Amino acid sequence: MANLTTNLGREYQGPVTKSRYEVAANLEVFAGQAMIAGTGGIVNLTATASGDFIGFAMEYVNNLTNSIPNGGAARAAKADVAIAGFVYVSIAKGSAITYADVGASVYASDGNSFDLAQAANEILVGTIVNVDLALGASTGSCLIKFGY
């Protein structure tokens, strides 16, 4: 997978804590995208040694250069972000995902790629609380807890 190019309706469970964040320069934010802190505002999650996971974008925001009305400048636009809660994500693992994976840390290499093994500079986003549809498969939907 990769960073989103269209909105993705993530399925949240229970209450979600939201906050409003300024968006970095020349960035298009899609709903469902995992976001990290960057200079000038939030940016799409990428594997970086200095990345701090913020949460999941809850709305589409166009802050690309020459966009109307924001124009692409850093902090010219804001986006609602889910900063804590429970959300289903598709997780990849080299072997079958089982109930034994509940409590395992979940890492991301970009805004829509999640796995259980931390590769170089991958960002910690949460922990598995339910394997749901993934049971027995090496890739599947898991409920994760994030932001706590």
C-alpha atoms as an extended CHARMM CRD file, in Angstrom:
* protein
*
       148  EXT
         1         1  MET       CA              0.0000000000        0.0000000000        0.0000000000  PROA      1               0.0000000000
         2         2  ALA       CA              0.9760000000        3.6450000000       -0.0560000000  PROA      2               0.0000000000
         3         3  ASN       CA             -0.2150000000        7.0630000000        0.9980000000  PROA      3               0.0000000000
         4         4  LEU       CA             -3.8250000000        7.6160000000        0.0510000000  PROA      4               0.0000000000
         5         5  THR       CA             -4.8460000000        9.2710000000       -3.2210000000  PROA      5               0.0000000000
         6         6  THR       CA             -8.5820000000        9.1920000000       -2.4210000000  PROA      6               0.0000000000
         7         7  ASN       CA            -10.5860000000        9.3960000000        0.7880000000  PROA      7               0.0000000000
         8         8  LEU       CA            -10.8170000000        6.1550000000        2.7940000000  PROA      8               0.0000000000
         9         9  GLY       CA            -13.6990000000        5.7310000000        5.2050000000  PROA      9               0.0000000000
        10        10  ARG       CA            -12.0230000000        4.1630000000        8.2170000000  PROA      10              0.0000000000
        11        11  GLU       CA            -14.2600000000        2.2760000000       10.6350000000  PROA      11              0.0000000000
        12        12  TYR       CA            -13.9000000000        3.6200000000       14.1780000000  PROA      12              0.0000000000
        13        13  GLN       CA            -15.2690000000        1.8600000000       17.2760000000  PROA      13              0.0000000000
        14        14  GLY       CA            -16.4950000000        3.7550000000       20.3080000000  PROA      14              0.0000000000
        15        15  PRO       CA            -15.6900000000        7.3880000000       21.0610000000  PROA      15              0.0000000000
        16        16  VAL       CA            -12.9040000000        9.0840000000       19.1060000000  PROA      16              0.0000000000
        17        17  THR       CA            -10.9340000000       12.0710000000       20.3940000000  PROA      17              0.0000000000
        18        18  LYS       CA            -10.4460000000       14.6770000000       17.6700000000  PROA      18              0.0000000000
        19        19  SER       CA             -8.3030000000       17.7580000000       17.3390000000  PROA      19              0.0000000000
        20        20  ARG       CA             -7.7470000000       20.3480000000       14.6230000000  PROA      20              0.0000000000
        21        21  TYR       CA             -4.2290000000       20.6540000000       13.1760000000  PROA      21              0.0000000000
        22        22  GLU       CA             -2.5690000000       23.0420000000       10.7670000000  PROA      22              0.0000000000
        23        23  VAL       CA             -1.5710000000       21.4350000000        7.4510000000  PROA      23              0.0000000000
        24        24  ALA       CA              1.9650000000       21.6910000000        6.0360000000  PROA      24              0.0000000000
        25        25  ALA       CA              2.7520000000       23.4570000000        2.7550000000  PROA      25              0.0000000000
        26        26  ASN       CA              1.7790000000       22.0010000000       -0.6230000000  PROA      26              0.0000000000
        27        27  LEU       CA             -0.0910000000       19.0050000000        0.8040000000  PROA      27              0.0000000000
        28        28  GLU       CA             -3.3030000000       17.2090000000       -0.0460000000  PROA      28              0.0000000000
        29        29  VAL       CA             -4.7910000000       15.4240000000        2.9770000000  PROA      29              0.0000000000
        30        30  PHE       CA             -7.2220000000       12.5480000000        2.4030000000  PROA      30              0.0000000000
        31        31  ALA       CA             -9.6680000000       11.2670000000        5.0190000000  PROA      31              0.0000000000
        32        32  GLY       CA             -8.2720000000        8.0960000000        6.6020000000  PROA      32              0.0000000000
        33        33  GLN       CA             -4.6100000000        9.0130000000        6.0070000000  PROA      33              0.0000000000
        34        34  ALA       CA             -2.2100000000        8.4220000000        8.9250000000  PROA      34              0.0000000000
        35        35  MET       CA             -0.5150000000       11.7260000000        9.7650000000  PROA      35              0.0000000000
        36        36  ILE       CA              2.6980000000       12.7550000000       11.5500000000  PROA      36              0.0000000000
        37        37  ALA       CA              4.0100000000       16.0620000000       12.8800000000  PROA      37              0.0000000000
        38        38  GLY       CA              6.1190000000       18.0070000000       10.4020000000  PROA      38              0.0000000000
        39        39  THR       CA              7.6240000000       21.4490000000       10.0910000000  PROA      39              0.0000000000
        40        40  GLY       CA              4.8640000000       23.8190000000        9.1550000000  PROA      40              0.0000000000
        41        41  GLY       CA              2.0320000000       21.4830000000       10.1920000000  PROA      41              0.0000000000
        42        42  ILE       CA              0.9170000000       17.8690000000        9.8550000000  PROA      42              0.0000000000
        43        43  VAL       CA              2.1720000000       15.7900000000        6.9220000000  PROA      43              0.0000000000
        44        44  ASN       CA              1.3990000000       12.3640000000        5.4490000000  PROA      44              0.0000000000
        45        45  LEU       CA              3.0640000000        9.5970000000        7.4140000000  PROA      45              0.0000000000
        46        46  THR       CA              6.3670000000        8.3810000000        5.9570000000  PROA      46              0.0000000000
        47        47  ALA       CA              9.0450000000        6.2390000000        7.5720000000  PROA      47              0.0000000000
        48        48  THR       CA             11.3680000000        8.7790000000        9.1580000000  PROA      48              0.0000000000
        49        49  ALA       CA             13.5460000000        8.7110000000       12.2410000000  PROA      49              0.0000000000
        50        50  SER       CA             12.0070000000       11.9270000000       13.5430000000  PROA      50              0.0000000000
        51        51  GLY       CA              8.3290000000       11.1720000000       12.9070000000  PROA      51              0.0000000000
        52        52  ASP       CA              5.7530000000       11.4730000000       15.6740000000  PROA      52              0.0000000000
        53        53  PHE       CA              2.3760000000        9.8710000000       14.9270000000  PROA      53              0.0000000000
        54        54  ILE       CA             -0.4770000000       12.3570000000       15.3470000000  PROA      54              0.0000000000
        55        55  GLY       CA             -3.5330000000       10.3580000000       14.2390000000  PROA      55              0.0000000000
        56        56  PHE       CA             -5.8250000000        9.7150000000       11.2710000000  PROA      56              0.0000000000
        57        57  ALA       CA             -7.1700000000       12.5270000000        9.0990000000  PROA      57              0.0000000000
        58        58  MET       CA            -10.9500000000       12.7320000000        9.3250000000  PROA      58              0.0000000000
        59        59  GLU       CA            -11.5340000000       15.0210000000        6.3510000000  PROA      59              0.0000000000
        60        60  TYR       CA            -10.1890000000       15.9520000000        2.9380000000  PROA      60              0.0000000000
        61        61  VAL       CA             -8.1460000000       19.1700000000        2.7670000000  PROA      61              0.0000000000
        62        62  ASN       CA             -6.5410000000       20.6020000000       -0.3690000000  PROA      62              0.0000000000
        63        63  ASN       CA             -3.5320000000       22.7210000000        0.5490000000  PROA      63              0.0000000000
        64        64  LEU       CA             -1.6300000000       22.2090000000       -2.7030000000  PROA      64              0.0000000000
        65        65  THR       CA              0.2150000000       25.1440000000       -4.2690000000  PROA      65              0.0000000000
        66        66  ASN       CA             -2.2460000000       27.4850000000       -6.0370000000  PROA      66              0.0000000000
        67        67  SER       CA             -5.2710000000       25.7340000000       -4.4890000000  PROA      67              0.0000000000
        68        68  ILE       CA             -8.2680000000       27.8920000000       -3.6810000000  PROA      68              0.0000000000
        69        69  PRO       CA             -8.7370000000       29.2160000000       -1.0330000000  PROA      69              0.0000000000
        70        70  ASN       CA             -5.5980000000       28.0310000000        0.8140000000  PROA      70              0.0000000000
        71        71  GLY       CA             -2.8710000000       28.5120000000       -1.8020000000  PROA      71              0.0000000000
        72        72  GLY       CA             -0.5120000000       25.8730000000       -0.4380000000  PROA      72              0.0000000000
        73        73  ALA       CA              1.2770000000       27.8880000000        2.2470000000  PROA      73              0.0000000000
        74        74  ALA       CA              2.2550000000       26.1690000000        5.4850000000  PROA      74              0.0000000000
        75        75  ARG       CA             -0.4890000000       26.4850000000        8.0970000000  PROA      75              0.0000000000
        76        76  ALA       CA             -2.9040000000       28.0530000000        5.5780000000  PROA      76              0.0000000000
        77        77  ALA       CA             -5.3790000000       25.2010000000        6.1130000000  PROA      77              0.0000000000
        78        78  LYS       CA             -6.4840000000       23.0290000000        9.0170000000  PROA      78              0.0000000000
        79        79  ALA       CA             -7.7370000000       19.4470000000        9.2020000000  PROA      79              0.0000000000
        80        80  ASP       CA             -9.6950000000       17.4560000000       11.7690000000  PROA      80              0.0000000000
        81        81  VAL       CA             -7.6160000000       14.5120000000       13.0080000000  PROA      81              0.0000000000
        82        82  ALA       CA             -8.6450000000       11.5370000000       15.1670000000  PROA      82              0.0000000000
        83        83  ILE       CA             -5.9000000000       11.5840000000       17.8200000000  PROA      83              0.0000000000
        84        84  ALA       CA             -7.1290000000        8.7610000000       20.0780000000  PROA      84              0.0000000000
        85        85  GLY       CA             -9.5510000000        5.8940000000       19.7570000000  PROA      85              0.0000000000
        86        86  PHE       CA            -10.0560000000        2.5120000000       18.1630000000  PROA      86              0.0000000000
        87        87  VAL       CA             -9.9230000000        1.9980000000       14.3800000000  PROA      87              0.0000000000
        88        88  TYR       CA             -9.7840000000       -0.9180000000       11.9390000000  PROA      88              0.0000000000
        89        89  VAL       CA             -6.7060000000       -1.0240000000        9.6790000000  PROA      89              0.0000000000
        90        90  SER       CA             -5.3910000000       -3.6620000000        7.2950000000  PROA      90              0.0000000000
        91        91  ILE       CA             -2.2320000000       -5.1520000000        8.8010000000  PROA      91              0.0000000000
        92        92  ALA       CA              0.3940000000       -7.2430000000        7.0120000000  PROA      92              0.0000000000
        93        93  LYS       CA              2.3370000000       -9.9610000000        8.8030000000  PROA      93              0.0000000000
        94        94  GLY       CA              4.6330000000      -12.6340000000        7.3920000000  PROA      94              0.0000000000
        95        95  SER       CA              2.5740000000      -15.3980000000        9.0150000000  PROA      95              0.0000000000
        96        96  ALA       CA             -1.0270000000      -15.9040000000       10.1000000000  PROA      96              0.0000000000
        97        97  ILE       CA             -2.5640000000      -13.2740000000       12.3540000000  PROA      97              0.0000000000
        98        98  THR       CA             -4.0760000000      -14.9290000000       15.4310000000  PROA      98              0.0000000000
        99        99  TYR       CA             -5.5080000000      -13.9840000000       18.8060000000  PROA      99              0.0000000000
       100       100  ALA       CA             -1.9460000000      -14.2630000000       20.1520000000  PROA      100             0.0000000000
       101       101  ASP       CA             -1.2480000000      -10.9820000000       18.2820000000  PROA      101             0.0000000000
       102       102  VAL       CA             -3.6430000000       -9.0310000000       20.5100000000  PROA      102             0.0000000000
       103       103  GLY       CA             -1.4780000000       -6.4810000000       22.3350000000  PROA      103             0.0000000000
       104       104  ALA       CA              1.1570000000       -6.4330000000       19.5840000000  PROA      104             0.0000000000
       105       105  SER       CA              2.5280000000       -3.0650000000       18.4630000000  PROA      105             0.0000000000
       106       106  VAL       CA              1.4600000000       -1.8070000000       15.0230000000  PROA      106             0.0000000000
       107       107  TYR       CA              3.8840000000        0.1920000000       12.8650000000  PROA      107             0.0000000000
       108       108  ALA       CA              3.4060000000        2.1870000000        9.6560000000  PROA      108             0.0000000000
       109       109  SER       CA              5.7870000000        2.8440000000        6.7700000000  PROA      109             0.0000000000
       110       110  ASP       CA              3.3890000000        5.2870000000        5.0950000000  PROA      110             0.0000000000
       111       111  GLY       CA             -0.1130000000        6.6440000000        5.5660000000  PROA      111             0.0000000000
       112       112  ASN       CA             -1.8620000000        3.3760000000        4.7190000000  PROA      112             0.0000000000
       113       113  SER       CA              0.6730000000        0.5350000000        5.2050000000  PROA      113             0.0000000000
       114       114  PHE       CA              0.6100000000       -1.1670000000        8.6050000000  PROA      114             0.0000000000
       115       115  ASP       CA              2.5480000000       -4.1690000000        9.9160000000  PROA      115             0.0000000000
       116       116  LEU       CA              3.6970000000       -5.8480000000       13.1120000000  PROA      116             0.0000000000
       117       117  ALA       CA              7.4430000000       -5.9130000000       12.4370000000  PROA      117             0.0000000000
       118       118  GLN       CA              9.1880000000       -2.5710000000       12.7990000000  PROA      118             0.0000000000
       119       119  ALA       CA             11.4200000000       -1.9650000000        9.7930000000  PROA      119             0.0000000000
       120       120  ALA       CA             13.8670000000        0.9440000000        9.5700000000  PROA      120             0.0000000000
       121       121  ASN       CA             12.2820000000        4.1750000000       10.8160000000  PROA      121             0.0000000000
       122       122  GLU       CA              8.7040000000        2.8670000000       10.7840000000  PROA      122             0.0000000000
       123       123  ILE       CA              6.3780000000        4.8240000000       13.0650000000  PROA      123             0.0000000000
       124       124  LEU       CA              4.5290000000        3.2530000000       16.0170000000  PROA      124             0.0000000000
       125       125  VAL       CA              0.7870000000        3.9460000000       15.5940000000  PROA      125             0.0000000000
       126       126  GLY       CA             -0.9160000000        1.7040000000       18.1500000000  PROA      126             0.0000000000
       127       127  THR       CA             -1.6000000000       -1.8090000000       19.4370000000  PROA      127             0.0000000000
       128       128  ILE       CA             -3.9270000000       -4.5940000000       18.2880000000  PROA      128             0.0000000000
       129       129  VAL       CA             -7.0090000000       -5.0710000000       20.4750000000  PROA      129             0.0000000000
       130       130  ASN       CA             -8.9960000000       -7.4420000000       18.2020000000  PROA      130             0.0000000000
       131       131  VAL       CA             -8.0390000000       -9.5270000000       15.1710000000  PROA      131             0.0000000000
       132       132  ASP       CA            -11.6060000000       -9.6540000000       13.7860000000  PROA      132             0.0000000000
       133       133  LEU       CA            -11.4800000000      -10.4420000000       10.0410000000  PROA      133             0.0000000000
       134       134  ALA       CA             -7.7610000000      -11.2050000000       10.0050000000  PROA      134             0.0000000000
       135       135  LEU       CA             -7.8100000000      -14.4560000000       11.9660000000  PROA      135             0.0000000000
       136       136  GLY       CA             -5.6800000000      -17.0380000000       10.1660000000  PROA      136             0.0000000000
       137       137  ALA       CA             -4.6300000000      -14.7640000000        7.2730000000  PROA      137             0.0000000000
       138       138  SER       CA             -1.2670000000      -13.0370000000        6.8730000000  PROA      138             0.0000000000
       139       139  THR       CA             -2.9790000000       -9.7460000000        5.9760000000  PROA      139             0.0000000000
       140       140  GLY       CA             -6.2890000000       -8.5800000000        7.3260000000  PROA      140             0.0000000000
       141       141  SER       CA             -8.4040000000       -6.1000000000        9.1930000000  PROA      141             0.0000000000
       142       142  CYS       CA             -7.5010000000       -5.6230000000       12.8550000000  PROA      142             0.0000000000
       143       143  LEU       CA             -8.9000000000       -3.2510000000       15.4550000000  PROA      143             0.0000000000
       144       144  ILE       CA             -6.1130000000       -1.1180000000       16.9110000000  PROA      144             0.0000000000
       145       145  LYS       CA             -5.9760000000        1.2670000000       19.8350000000  PROA      145             0.0000000000
       146       146  PHE       CA             -4.1110000000        4.5000000000       19.0570000000  PROA      146             0.0000000000
       147       147  GLY       CA             -3.2400000000        7.7240000000       20.8400000000  PROA      147             0.0000000000
       148       148  TYR       CA             -3.3620000000        6.4570000000       24.4240000000  PROA      148             0.0000000000
